[in-house]
Amino acid sequence: MKSLKNAAYLCVILVTCGLFSAARAQSFEVQTHTLKNGMEIFVQRDASIPNVALYVFYRVGSRNERPGTTGISHFFEHMMFNGAKKYGPGQFDQVMEAAGGRNNAYTSNDVTVYQDWFPRSGLELIFEMEADRIENLGFDPKIIESERGVVGSERRTSIDASNAGLLYEQLWATAFTAHPYQWPVVGWMVDIEAWTMEDLKSHYRMGYSPNNATMVVVGDVSADEIVKLAQKYIEPIKASEPPSKVTTREPEQLGERRVTVKKFAQLPLLMIGYHVPETSNSDYYALKVLQTILFSGQSSRMYQRVVDKDQLALGVTGDYEFAFDPTLFMVTSQPKEGVAPEAVEKAVYDELERVKRESAGDQEIEKAKNILLANFYRQIKTIDGRANQIGSYELFFGDYRKLFTAAEDYKKVTKDDLRRVAKKYFSEKNRTVATLIPDKSEAESGGQETEGRRQ
């Protein structure tokens, strides 16, 4: 067995070295242009297939809302497919599909992103349709009320009727007391029901101004033709005042916070959130390596401890997502039947304390970096993934060229860095704990609601 283990270790090191070598060589030309109205355009040519991925990133999400308008950014993710001046209700999808394309969109705390995938023969058509909805979105009261019902139904399904969704919402609402990350992307139901026409038009003018957008185009295209099409269809659209800068910073948390949800459920659920910095912070890479060591796969430290060794939970995960502002490192675990959430908590804290005291092994660190790089390269292998990554790195890291240094940035992470960030962020006073306790005396309410087509 020893020789097999050594062989496996050698394989990991060789693969990792290969990835780092590939990373240093991995580079692709991205051409940039800024329209007169302020829209930024990034073009990366890839003629390997006659297709195109076009992403439009709007720097507007739930962090740009206020009490009374929560969820309005997510609402527009739906509304942008519901008709404009030239292409009316339902036509955006119909015309795109007839041209061999497809589309989708997503909303987060920070951004709203629209995704188009199509053959290059549909390039000018897509520009025409995007320009139509950026400038001339329709505000038909009947459609607004219909879509308000759809997002209300989505909220009931994804949060109110979901144990995980409800607990997640309660944790963030407890962990943040000042910063707008405290409210859910889908919005509070009382706000969904109360948006006014003026609220909607004001948000549209602010969030969908060209100077608040970044377009990324990857595929069988040239930068010249993309710029010409953008100048023809999008540059004539007037810029307007973008969202006000979010200056609120969450005050330092001075003690553990707890929230308990009692709800019909078969099993309890545990979520723990630690305050951590924004994506552009220099600690990002060390935290991602630590996340991978602790939570990635069945050989990870936390899985081995909580699921395999102590057999306390059905699973355990750790998440640290892109964010413009300081955010949360999330730990989620589903205790087994008969296991108290406190037992899972203790095991999680024991492992976090261990990583503060003891250096991670060389093999663990190399394996974690290998996993991160493998995931990274899978994402940029396709034109779709590359478009998403170019835009994401430009917005969240402040420069798309950070894509080309990611491997070296991960490689620079040391054992001391891992201990340092563990001590800095994984402390008792810096955490918020949310626990769902099954209340089996309460009848499970509500049937399945119809979800919105985009979430």
TORDOZA-156777 format. One record per residue: z, y, x of N, C-alpha, C, O in turn. Coordinates in steps of 0.1 Angstrom, whole numbers, plus 2048, in hexadecimal, padded with zeros to 3 digits. Atoms other than C-alpha are relative to their C-alpha. Example, Ala and Ser with C-alpha at 12.3 -4.5 7.8 and 13.67 -1.06 7.14 Angstrom:
REM residues 2
8007F480984E7D387B80080C80980780C813 8007F57F78477F588980880B7F88098167FD 
//
This chain:
REM residues 455
8007F480880080080080080D8097FA817805 7FF7F47F880881881C7F28048057EF810805 80E7FD7FB7E481682A7F88067F47F080F7F7 8077FA80B7D781D80780480E7FD7FC8177FA 7FB7F28037ED83B8027FB80A80B7F7815808 8067F87F67E28488247F28037FE7ED80E801 80E7FE8027BE84381B7FE80A7F57F58127F5 8017F780B7C38557FA80380E8057FC818801 7FC7F37FB7D487280C7F58068097F1812807 80B7FB7F87B88748257F48047F77ED80E7FA 80B7FC80979F87580880380D7FA7F98167F9 7FC7F38067B28927F87FD80B80A7F7815807 8027F67F67B18A58197F28028037ED80E804 80E7FF7FE78D89E81F7F98077F57F08107F8 8067FA80C7838A87FC80480F8007FC8187FE 7FB7F38007998C77FF7F980980A7F4814808 8077F97F678A8D18207F18037FC7EC80E7FF 80E7FE8057678CC8117FF80B7F77F68137F7 8007F580A7708E37F480280D8077FB817803 7FE7F37F977D8FE80B7F48048087F0810808 80C7FD7F875E8FB8217F58057F67EE80F7F9 80A7FC80B7488FD80180380E7FB7FA8167F8 7FB7F380675D91B7F57FB80B8097F7815804 8047F57F775692F8147F18028007EC80E801 80E7FE8017319288107FB8047F27F08097F0 8037FD80E73292D7EA7FF80F7FD8098167FD 8027F280472394E7E17F38017F97EA7FA7FC 80C7FE80770995A7CA7FE80F7FE8088177FC 8037F28016F897C7C68028057F27FD7FF7E8 7FE7FA80D7049917A97FC80F80180081680A 8047F38006F29B17A28068087F58088037EA 7F97F98097039CD7907F980D7FC7F1813804 8067F38046F99EC77C8098067F580F7FE7ED 7F97FA80A70BA057677F78097F87F08127FD 8097F88086F9A1474980680F7FF812811802 7FC7F28016FBA3A74280C8017F681480A7F7 7F5800809713A3272580D7F98058177F87FD 7F48067FA72BA2073C8017F180080A7EB806 7FF80E8007249FC7357FC7FA80D7F27FE813 8038077F37269E67547F87F37FE7FB7EC7F4 80980C80170C9CB7598007F880D7FE7FE818 8008097F470E9AD7717F67F57FD7F67EF7F3 80B8098016F09977768007F680C8007FA817 80180A7F56EF9767897F47F67FC7F57EF7F2 80C8078026CD96578B8027F18038077EE80E 7FF80E7FE6CC93F7877F47FA7F87F57F87EC 80C8058076A99317807FF7F17FF7F57EB7FD 80080F8006B490C7817FC7FB7F27F77F07F1 80480480E6B090A75B7FB80D7F98008187FC 8057F480669D9227448098057F58048087EA 7F67FB80A6BD92D73280880B80580780E811 7F87F47FD6D494B73180D7FF7F980E7FB7EE 7F37FE8066F995072C80380F80180281580C 7FD7F280070297472180D8027FA8107FE7EE 7F27FE80472697E71E80280F7FF7FE817808 7FC7F28007339A071280F8007FE8147FC7F4 7F17FF7FF7579A771B80480E7FB800818801 7FB7F38057689C370780F8008048167F7802 7F27FE7FB7899D07168098047F480F80F7F5 7F77FD80C79B9CE6F58057F37FB7FE7E97F8 7F980C8057B49B46E980C8057F980E8107F5 7F47FD8077D59B26D880980B807811811800 7F77F67F97E69C86F37FC80E7FD8038177FF 8047F38047D19E56E68038047F27FE80E7ED 7FC7FD80E7DF9E36C380E8067FF81480980A 7F37F98027FE9F26B48067F97F37FF7F37EC 7FA80580C8179E86997F88067F47F78127F3 8087FC80B8039E96797F17FC8017EA7FB7F7 80E8047FE7E29DF6887FF7F38097F47F080E 80180D7F87EB9BE69A7F67F77FA7F57F67EE 80B80A8047CF9A46997F38067FE7E97FF7FB 80C7FA8047B49BE6947F57FD80A7E97FC807 80A8047F67A29B56B57FB7F27FD7EE7F07FE 80580D8047A09916AA7F88017F47EE7F97F2 8087FE80C79399C6887F28048047E97FF7FE 80E7FB7FD7769AE6997F87F58077EC7F5807 80780B7FB76E98E6AC7F87F97F57ED7F47F7 80780580C7659816897F680A7FB7EA8067F8 8097F68077569A167B7F38028087E9806802 80C7FD7F873D9A56987F57F67FD7E97F8802 80A80980472A9876897FC8027F17F57FA7EC 8017FF80E72A9956667F680B7FB7F78117F1 80B7F880470C9AC66680180F80580C815806 8017F27FB7009CE6747F48067F87F18027ED 80A7F98076E39E566C7F37F87FF7ED7F77F4 80C8078016C59D06758027F17FD7FA7EB7F5 7FD80E8026D49AD67580C7FF7F78178027FB 7F67FF80A6E89AA6558097F48008097EC80A 7F680A80170499264A7FA7F28027F07EE7FC 80480D7FD6FF96F6597F47FF8097F07F480D 80D8017F96DF97866B8027FF80F7F97F9816 7FE8017F26EE97A68E7FF7F18047F77EE80D 80080E7FD6F495568E7F27FA7FD7ED7F2805 80D8068046D494C67B7F58038097ED7FA80D 80B7FC7F76BD9606918017FA80E7F77F5814 7FE8067F36CD9546B17FD7F18007F67EC80A 80280E8006CC9306A77F17FD7FF7EC7F3804 80E8028016A893369D7F880280D7EE7FC80F 8067FE7F36A093F6C08057F680A8027F7816 7FB80A7F76B29216CF80D8038078117FC810 7F47FC7FA6D29326D780D7FD7F880C7F77ED 7F38028076F79306CD80A80A806807811810 7F77F67FC7159466D080E7FD7FC8117F37F4 7F280180473B9496CE80780C80580181680A 7F87F57FB7579616D680F7FC8018137F27FB 7F180280077C9626DF80780D802802817808 7F77F47FE79897B6DE80D7FC8078127F1804 7F38027FA7B797D6F480980C7FF8058167F9 7F87F57FF7D39946FB7F980C8067FC818802 8067F67F87BC9A87127F28037FD7EE80F7FE 80E7FE8017989A47097FA7F97F48007F07EE 80880780A77E99A6EE7F37FE8077ED80780C 80C8047F87619876FC7F67F97F77F97F07EF 80B80580873F97F6EC7F77F88097F37FD814 8078097F872B9626F97F37FC7F97F37F77EE 80D80480570695C6F47F97F680A7FA7F9816 8088097F76F293E7027F37FE7F97F27FB7ED 80D8008066CD93D6FD7F57FD80A7F77FF816 80B8017F76AB93570C7FB80D8047FC8177FC 8037F37FB69D9517217F58077F77F38137F7 80A7FB8096819557078068097F58008127EF 7FA7F880A69B9656F080880C80680F8127FF 7F87F57F96A897F7097FF80D7F980A8137F6 8007F380669B99E6F98068007F280C80A7ED 7FA80180D6A59926D680F8018018158087F8 7F18007FF6C998D6E180580E80380F8137FE 7FC7F27FD6CA9B06F07FF8097F48088117F1 8027F980C6BD9BE6D080C7FE7F68118077F0 7F68038096D79AC6BB80E80580581680A7FD 7F37FC7FB6F49B46D28018107FF80C8157FB 7FF7F28016EB9D96D28028047F180980E7EE 7FE7FD80E6E99D86AC80E8007FB8138087F4 7F380180570C9CC6A780A80980981580C804 7F77F77F971B9E26C37FF80E7FA8098157F9 8017F380570DA016B38018017F180680C7EC 8027FE80E7089FA68E8077F57F88027F17ED 7F980A8087229E06828028047F28068107F0 7FE7FD80E7249DE65D80F8007FC8177F8801 7F28008057459E664A8007FF7F18068077EA 80180380E73D9D762880E7FC7FB8147F2800 7F280380475F9D76158017F17FB80C7EB7FE 7FF80E8057579B56058007F680C8087EC80C 7FF8097F47509A562780D8018088127F880D 7F37FE7F976F9B563680B7F87F98137F2800 7F58088077859A661B7FE7F18018087EA802 80280F7FE77498461E8057FC80E80B7F2810 7FC8047F277998464480F8028028157FB80A 7F27FE80079D99163F8077F37FB8117EF801 7FB80C8057A397262B7FE7F480A8077EC80B 80280A7F679495C64680A80180B8107F680F 7F67FF7F57AA96A66280E7FD7FB8177F8802 7F38038057C896864B8027F17FF80D7EC802 80080F8007C09436458027FA80E8097F080F 7FF8057F27BC93E66A80E8028058137F980C 7F37FE7FC7DE94D67080A7F67FA8127F0800 7F880A8077EE9366567FF7F28068087EB807 80280D7FA7DE9186668047FF80E80B7F5812 7FD8027F17E291F68B80E80480481280180F 7F37FC7FC80492F68A80A7FC7F58147F47F9 7F680380A81792C6698027F27FE80D7ED7FB 80080E80380E9086648007F780D8007EB80C 8008077F380F8FF68980D80280781180D80A 7F37FF7F98308F769A7FE80780E80680F811 8027FB7F38228FF6BC7FC80F7FF800817807 8057F280281091F6B080C8097FC80D815801 7F57F880482F92C69F80B80280B80F80D80D 7F67FE7F58479256BC7FA80980B802811811 8077F87F582E9346D580180F7FC805818804 7FF7F280582D9546BF80E805801810811805 7F27FB8008539566BD80580280E80C80B811 7FC7FF7F28579516E37FB80E80580381580B 8067F47FB83F96E6EB80780C7FA809817800 7FA7F580784F9846D180E80380581380E803 7F27FF7FB87197E6E180080480F80880C813 8017FD7F18669807067FC80E80280081480D 8047F27FE8569A27028068097F58058077E9 7FA7F68098699BF6F37F980D8007FB8157F6 8067F37FF8549DC6FE7F07FF8007E98077FA 80E8027FE8319D07087F97FA7F47FF7F17EE 80780680B8179C86EE7FC7F18017F77EC7F7 80280F8008149A46FA8097F97F68087ED7F4 7F780680983099F6E17FA7FC7F38007F47EC 80680580D81999C6C37F57F78027EE7F780C 80A80A7FE8019806BD7F28057FF7EF80F7F8 80E7FC8007DC9826C37FA8007F17F38097EE 80580180D7D597769F80680B7F780080E7EC 7F97F68087ED99269280A7FB7F780B7EF7F3 7F680380B80A99367A7F98007F37F18097F0 80680180D80198A65780180D7F87F78117F1 7FE7F380780F9AB6497F680A8047F18127FD 80A7F67FB7F79BE65F7F27FB7FC7E98047F8 80D8058047D99A76587FD8057F17F18087EE 8027FC80E7DE9AF6337FF80F7FE7FB8137F3 7FE7F28027E29D46397F68098077F6815805 80A7F87F97C69E06507F88097F77F48047EC 8087F78097B49FE6417F28018067EF7FD812 80E7FE7FB78FA0764480080980C7F9807816 7FF7F67F4799A2465C8057F880C8007FB817 7FB8087F47ADA0B6727F47F98067F37F8812 80B8097FB78E9F56747F58098087F1805813 80A7F87FA775A1167C80580680D7FD807817 7FA7FA7F478CA216958007F680C7FD7F9817 80080B7F6791A006A87F27FD8057F17FB811 80E8037FC76C9F96A87FA80B8097F5808814 8057F67F7763A1B6B780780080D800802818 7F98017F477EA176D17FD7F48087F97F5814 80280C7F877A9F36DB7F27FC8047F07F680E 80D8047FE7559EF6D87F780B8067EA80A805 8087F67F974AA0D6EB7F97FA80D8007F2813 8078067F4730A0470780880280D8087F9815 7F87FD7F4747A1472180D7F88018147F880B 7F48098007629FB7177FB7F18028037E87FF 80580D80074B9DD71D7FA7FC80E7F5805815 8078067F473E9C773A7F77F57FB7FC7EB7F5 80A80B80371F9B27357FD7F880C7FB7FD817 80380A7F571999374B7F57F77FB7F57F17F1 80C8088046F798274A7FD7F680C7FC7FB817 80280A7F56F296175E7F57F77FA7F67F27EF 80B8098046D294C75D7F38048057F280A80F 80E7FE7FB6AD94D7607FB80E7FC7F28107F4 8047F28036AA97376080180780E806802818 7FF7F77F56A698F77980880C7FD80980F7F1 7F77F48026BD9AD77D7F780B7FA7FB8127F1 8097F580569F9C47777FD7FF7F17FE8097E9 80380280E6969B575580C8027F780C8077EC 7F47FE8076BA9B574A80480F7FF8078147F4 7FD7F28016BF9D97537F78087F77FB8117F0 80A7F980869F9E47428037FD7F18028077E9 7FD80380E6A99D272280D8077FC80E80C7F0 7F47F98036CC9E17247FD80F7FE8038157F5 8047F18016BDA047297F98027F37FB80D7ED 8087FE80C6A69FF70B8097FE7F38088067EA 7F880380C6C09F06F280E8068008138097F5 7F17FD8006E39F96FD80380E80680C814801 7FD7F37FA6E1A1971380080B7F58078157F7 7FF7F580A6D9A2F6F480C8007F880F80A7F1 7F38008086FAA256E480A80980780D808813 7F67F67FB713A416E880D7FA8048127F17FD 7F38057FC733A3B6FB80A8087F78078137F2 7F57F9807754A446EA80D7FE80880D7F7812 7F48017F9778A476F48057F18008077EC7F5 7FB80E800784A2470080F7FF7FD81580A7FA 7F28018047A6A166F880980880A806808816 7F67F97F87C4A2A7058057F680A8077EA807 7FA8097F57D2A1C72680E7FB7FB8168037F6 7F38068037EFA0472080980380C8077FD816 7F77FD7F580AA1373580E7FA7FF8167FA808 7F3806802828A017278017F48097F97EB809 7FC80C7F88389E873F80C7FA7FA8168017F7 7F48078058509CE73380C80280980B7FF815 7F47FE7F78739D77408047F28068027E8800 7FA80D7FA8839BD7578097FA7F78128007F1 7F78088098949A274380D7FE80880C7F9813 7F38007F98B99A274B8087F47FC8147F2800 7F980C8038C398173C7F87F77F77EE7FB7F1 80880A8088B696172B8008047F180A8097EC 8027FE80E8A99657087FD7F37F97F67EB7FF 80380C8078A894A6EE7FC8027F180180C7EB 8047FF80E8979456CC7FF7F27FB7FA7E9802 80080D80689B9276B57F88017F37FA80A7EB 80880180D88291D6998047F37FA8037E9800 7FD80C80788D90567F7F57FE7F57F38067ED 80C8038088708F566D7FD7F27FF8017EA807 80480E8028638D565F7F87FB80C7EE80280F 8088057F48578C067D8057F28028117EE7FF 7FC80E7FC85889C68980880080D8117F880E 7F97FF7F38648A66AC80380E8047FC8177FF 7FE7F37FB8738C46BD7F580580A7ED7FC80E 8097FA7F785F8DB6D380780A80980F812804 7FA7F67F78698EF6F27F58088077EC80380C 8097F77F985890D70180980980981380F804 7F87F77F786592171F7F680A8067EC80680C 8097F67FA85594272B80780880B81280D808 7FB7F87F585B95274C7F780C8037EB80B803 8087F47FD8509767537FA7FF80E8017FC818 8088017F483597676E7F680B8017F48127F6 8097F57FF81D99077B7F27FE7FB7EE7F37F7 80E8008057FA9997707F77F980A7FB7F6815 80A8077F87DB98777E7FD80680D7FB7FF817 8047F97F47D39A179780B80180B808806816 7F57FF7F77F599E7A87FE7F580B7F87EB809 8028097F57F698E7CA8077F27FF8047E9806 7F980C80280E9737BE7F87F67F77FD7EB7F5 80780880A7F49657A67FC7F28067FF7E8800 80580C7FA7E694B7BE80C7F680380A7EA801 7F58087FD80893E7C98067FA7F38097EE7F2 7FB80580D81393B7A47F67F57FB7FB7EB7F4 80980A8057F392879C8017F38088007E8802 7FE80D7F87F890F7B980D7F97FB80E7ED7FA 7F480580481C90B7AE7FF7F97F28047EF7EF 80380680D81190578A7FA7F38017FD7E97F9 80780D7FF7FA8EA7958087F58068087EA801 7F780A7FB8148D87AA80A7FB7F680C7EF7F5 7F680380982C8D978E7FB7F97F38017F07EE 80580480D8168D27707F37F97FE7EF7F47F4 80E8058017F38C67788007F08018017EB80C 80380E8007EE8A276E80D7F78008187FC801 7F580980180488376B8077FE80E8127F880E 7FA8017F380C88479180880D80380E80D80E 7F97F47FD81B8A778E80F7FE7FF8147F57F9 7F18017FF8408AD7958068007F280F7F87EF 7F97FF80D8498B77717FD7F47F78057F07F0 80380C80883689B7618077F480580D7EC7FD 7F980B7FB84588277880F8007FC8147F57F9 7F27FF80386888F7718037FE7F180B7F67ED 7FD7FF80E86789774C7FB7F47F88017F07EF 80780A80884F87D73F8027F28068077E97FF 7FF80E7FA84F85F75880E7FC8038127F17FF 7F38057FB87185E76880B8017F68117F67F3 7F57FE80A88986C74E7FC7FC7F28047F97E9 80580480D8728637318068087F480B8037EA 7FA7F680987E88271E7F68067F67F98097EB 80A7F980885D88F7107F37F98007F07F1808 80D80680183B8867057F68078097EC80180D 8087F97F682C8A071C80680D8048108117FE 7FB7F37FB8328C072F7F48078077ED80280F 80B7F87FA81A8DC73880580E80580F812801 7FD7F37FB81A8FD74B7F48088007E9804805 80B7F880280391A74480280E80680D814804 7FF7F27FB7FC93B7567F28067FF7E9803807 80D7FB8037DE94D7477FD80E806806815809 8057F37FC7C996B75180780B7F78088097EB 7FA7F58077DA98C7477FF80D80780080D813 8007F37FA7D69B174D80E80580480F80C80E 7F27FB7FD7FC9B774D8097F48028057E87FF 7F780B7FF81A9A37568027F77F48037FD7E9 80180980B81B98474080A7F58018157F7808 7F780B7FF82C96273C7FA7F48067EF7F1804 80380D7FB82B94274F8077F77F58137F77F4 7FB80880B82F9297328027F18047F97EB80A 7FE80F7FF83F9067338027FB7F280A8007EA 7FF80680D83B8F17148027F18017FC7EA809 7FD80F8008498CE70D8047FB7F280B8027EB 7FD80680D84C8B76EF80A7F58038067EA808 7F680B7FE86D8A36F17FC7F47F87F77F57ED 80180C80886C87F6E680A8007F58138077F4 7F780180B87C8756C680E7FB80580F7F280D 7F28037FB8A28746CB80480780C810806810 7FC7F97F48A188A6EA80280F7FC7FA8157F6 7FD7F28028B28AC6E87F78098097F5806814 8077F77F789D8C96F480780580C801808816 7F87FB7F58BA8D370A7FE7F680C7FF7FB818 8018097F68B58B371E7F28028087F2801814 80D7FD7F98908BC72580180D8087FD80E813 7FD7F47F989B8DF72E8067FE80D802804817 7F98027F38B38D37487F77FA80A7F77FE816 8098067F68998BD7587F680A8057F2809811 8097F67FC8808D975980680A80A80180D815 7F97F67F78998F17698047F980D8037FF818 7FD8077F48A38D67827F480080A7F5802816 80C8007F887F8D378E7FD80E8057F880F811 8037F27FC87B8F979080A80380C80680A815 7F77FD7F689B8FB7A57FC7F880D7FE7FD818 8038087F488F8DF7BC7F48068087F4806814 80B7F97F886F8F27C480480C8077FD811810 7FA7F47F98849107CD8067FC80D806803817 7F88057F58998FB7E57F77FA80B7F97FC817 8078097F78808E37F47F18058017EB8097F8 80E7FD7FE85E8EA8037F77F57FA7FA7E97FA 80980A8058418DA7F17F97F980C7F7800817 8078087F58308BF8077F28058027EB80A7F9 80E7FC7FC8108C68197F67F97F77EC7FF7F2 8098078097FF8AB8047FF8067F27F58087EC 7FF7FA80D80B8BB7E47F880D7FF7F180F7F6 8067F38007FF8DD7ED7F17FE8027E98057FA 80E8027FE7DD8D17F97FA7FA7F37EF7FE7EF 80580680D7D98BC7D97FF80B7F67F580B7EE 8017F580A7E18DA7C47F580A8027EE80D7F8 80C7F77FD7C88F07D57F37F97FD7EA8007F9 80C8088037AE8D57D27FD8007F17F28027ED 80280080E7B48D37AD7FB80D7FB7F280E7F3 8037F28047B28F97A97F18038037EA8087FB 80D7FD7FB7928FB7BD7F57F77F87EB7FC7F5 8098098077828DD7AB7FD8067F27F28067ED 8017F980E7898EE7897F780C8017EF80F7F9 8077F37FE77C90F7977F17FD8017E98047FB 80E8037FE75B8FF7A27F97FA7F47ED7FC7F2 80680580D7568ED7817FD80B7F77F380B7F0 8027F580975990E7707F48088047EC80E7FB 80C7F87FC73E9207857F47F88027EA7FD807 80B8097FE7279027867F58037F67E98037F9 8097FD80B71690C7657FE80F7FF806817803 8027F280370692D75B80A8067F780E8117F8 7F57FC80971F92F73F80D80380781380E805 7F37FE7F973D92A75580080B80A80981380C 8017F57F673094276F80080E7F98078177FF 8007F380772A95E75680F8037FC81380E7FD 7F27FE80474E95974980980480C81180D80B 7F77FD7F475D95976C7FC80D80680681480B 8047F37FA74997777980780B7F880D8147FD 7FA7F680875598B75B80F80080181680B801 7F180180077997E75C80580580D80F80D80D 7FB7FB7F377D9857827FE80F801807816806 8027F17FF76E9A877E80B8077F88118117FC 7F77FA8097869B076180F7FE805817807806 7F28037FE7A699E76B80480280F810805812 7FD7FE7F27A49A07917FC80E8057FF812810 8057F37FC7929C17927F48008087EF80B80C 80C8017F77759B47A67FA7F27FF8017E9802 80680E80275D99779E7FF7F980E7FE7ED80E 8018067F375A9927C480C7F880480C7F080E 7F48097FD77D9827C47FC7F27FD8037E9802 80580D80176A9647B87FD7F980D8007ED80F 8048057F375D9607DB80B7FE80A8097F7814 7F48017F777F9627EB80B7F77FB8157F5801 7F580780679294C7D38057F48088117F2809 7FC80C7F879192D7E980A80480C8147FE80E 7F87FB7F579F94180780E8057FB818803801 7F47FB8067B99517F080A7F57FD8167F67FF 7F780C8037C692F7E58047FA80D8107F580F 7FD8067F37C492280980C80780781380180E 7F67F87F97DB93E81580E7FD7FA818801801 7F28028067F89337FE8077F68098027EB80C 7F88097F781492481380C7FB7F980F7FE7ED 7F480680583391080D80B80B7FD81180B7F2 7F77F58028489308117FC8087F380580D7EC 8057F980C8329417F68057F97F38098007EA 7FC80880B83A9257DE80F8027FD8138037F1 7F27FF80285F9277E380480E7FC80C8117F3 7FD7F280485F94D7E17FD8037F28058097EB 8047FC80E84C9507C08097F87F680C7FD7EB 7F78078098629347B180D8077FF8128087F4 7F47F98018819477BA7FF80D7F98088117F2 8027F28068739687AF7FF8007F18048087EA 80480080E86795E78D8077F67F780A7F87EB 7FB80B80987793D78180F8018008167F8805 7F27FE80189A94B77C8058007F27FD8027E8 7FA80180E8B294775E7FE80E7F97FA80E7ED 8017F38078B296D7577F28047FC7F080D7F4 80E7FD80288C96E7577F97F87F67ED7F97F4 80680980988695473D8048027F280E8077EE 7FD80180E8839517187FD7F27FB7F37EC7FF 80180E8048889307077FF7FF7F18078057E9 80280280E87A9276E58017F17FC7FA7E9803 7FE80E8048849076D37FE7FE7F28038057E9 80280380E8778F86B38097F47FD8077E9803 7F780B8048918E26A27FB7FB7F27FA8037E9 80580580C8848CB68780A8017F58167FE7F6 7F87FF80C8918D26647F97F77F67F17FC7EE 80780A8098878B36518058007F27FF7F97E9 7FC7FE80E8998BE6327F68097F97F680A7ED 80A7F680687D8D862D7F37F97FE7EE7F3808 80D80780285E8CA61D7F58078077F5813808 80B7FA7F983F8CF6317F78077F67F38017EC 8077F880982D8EB6207F28038037EE80380F 80E7FC7FE8098F461B7F77F58047FA7EC80C 80A8097FC7E98E161F7F880580C7FC810811 8087FB7F57CE8E56397F880C7FB7F180C7F1 8087F48047BF9086387F37FF8087F17F8812 80D7FF7FA79B91064180180980C80581580A 7FF7F87F479A91D6657F48098017E98057FC 80B7F77FC78493A6707F77F980A7FC7F0811 8098077F776592F68280280480E7FE7FC817 7FE7FC7F276F9436A180F8038018158097F9 7F17FE7FF7939436AF80280680E80D809812 
//
